[in-house]
Amino acid sequence: MSIPLLESSTASDVLDELDHLLITALQTSPRARWEQIGAAVGVEASTAARRWKRLTEAGHAWMSCHPAGIGPTPPTVAVIEVDCVSGRLHEVAAAIVDDPHLITIDHVTGSRDLVLTAAFPDQAALARYVGLRLEALPGVAATRSQIASTVHAVGSRWRLDRLAPGSRKNLAQDASGGSTGIGRGLSSADDLDHRLLALLAQDCRQSVAALARSSGASASTVRRRLDRFHRADALVYRCEVARCLSGWPVAVTFWGVAPPDATARITAQLVTQRETRLCASLSGPHNLLLTVWLRSVEDLPSFEARLYARFPELTVADRAVTLWPLKLAGQILDPRGRRIRGVPVAFWHDPAAERSEADLIRRLATPRAEPAAAHSGDLGRRSPSV
């Protein structure tokens, strides 16, 4: 399997001021009507809609939506580092890029080849994926997994921040969409909920009327379901821009060690930084993960120096620069960060891995037959070694 690429960058691969305003408006209110978006950015609704269509067709910007989780307990979020056999990194990436639970896949510098962030219904599913799916791939040499005990900030909170405060406030007040942050999820969902979630994953700006036609429900029922999703903070909306066009083209992930009694204070301040895309507490020896977008590679030393000055008790143990963001929030990207296609976010389900796990459990449940020489009578006739 090969990953298709878009055409090489051209002089047209730039965003003008209207593009920046439009993206910021949709980041602020993902489901706002085009009339509201146009008013916020100073153009007619039809102009705003045409411009957005142009951006999405070029892969320069896009919107997505996925549930925060469905079930009585929160999902298990994991960070998985993958070491690949030399020359097989892209083979591994192509093999896993359609796994629906992999939120991000980054090819990075440093002591690992790929960094994955993923969501599972529980820790058993994480163990099954790593042990019976990921590590079974021929090109995978080793993996290391950590559970995110708390996710403090995600990329859906990040903004271009190009709107005037008044326009941003009006859009926020009129927002017809749900949370763009870390949702709580749904305790349960029926067939209609799942149909609506699938439709929103295809196009999260579909009108209530369009969702009703496609789902087979009445408009009033769809509106009530959407209101339920939004009240429960159960949908995560994202309006993303190709990193190479954002003005923040360099992504860096830091692994840090923070004193347990200082972690809450440190993370509360990290999430307010302009550069922060992801901040999470981890279960491993490096208990803090921070991903930031920077203006240039040259900004890396100064950013790390500011971290040290602000948080002298925080030790940066490792860092990695993203070379290719292969997947971001369920969207497959080219090496410059432009969208190729989407993969709906969902929990992983693999009957083959489940059968392998069941076979392993049966083996574990069967006591191993002892060899004849290990019988107590044989042992009694042997002299102990000294």
Secondary structure as UniProt FT lines:
FT   TURN            11..12
FT   HELIX           17..28
FT   TURN            30..31
FT   HELIX           34..41
FT   HELIX           45..57
FT   TURN            58..59
FT   STRAND          61..67
FT   STRAND          76..84
FT   TURN            86..87
FT   HELIX           89..96
FT   TURN            97..98
FT   TURN            100..101
FT   STRAND          102..108
FT   STRAND          114..120
FT   HELIX           123..129
FT   HELIX           130..134
FT   TURN            135..136
FT   TURN            138..139
FT   STRAND          140..153
FT   HELIX           155..157
FT   HELIX           165..174
FT   HELIX           191..202
FT   TURN            204..205
FT   HELIX           208..215
FT   HELIX           219..231
FT   TURN            232..233
FT   STRAND          235..241
FT   HELIX           243..245
FT   TURN            246..247
FT   STRAND          250..257
FT   TURN            260..262
FT   HELIX           263..270
FT   TURN            271..272
FT   TURN            274..275
FT   STRAND          276..282
FT   STRAND          288..294
FT   TURN            297..298
FT   HELIX           299..310
FT   TURN            312..313
FT   STRAND          315..328
FT   TURN            329..330
FT   STRAND          331..333
FT   TURN            335..336
FT   STRAND          339..342
FT   HELIX           351..365
FT   HELIX           372..374
FT   HELIX           376..380
//
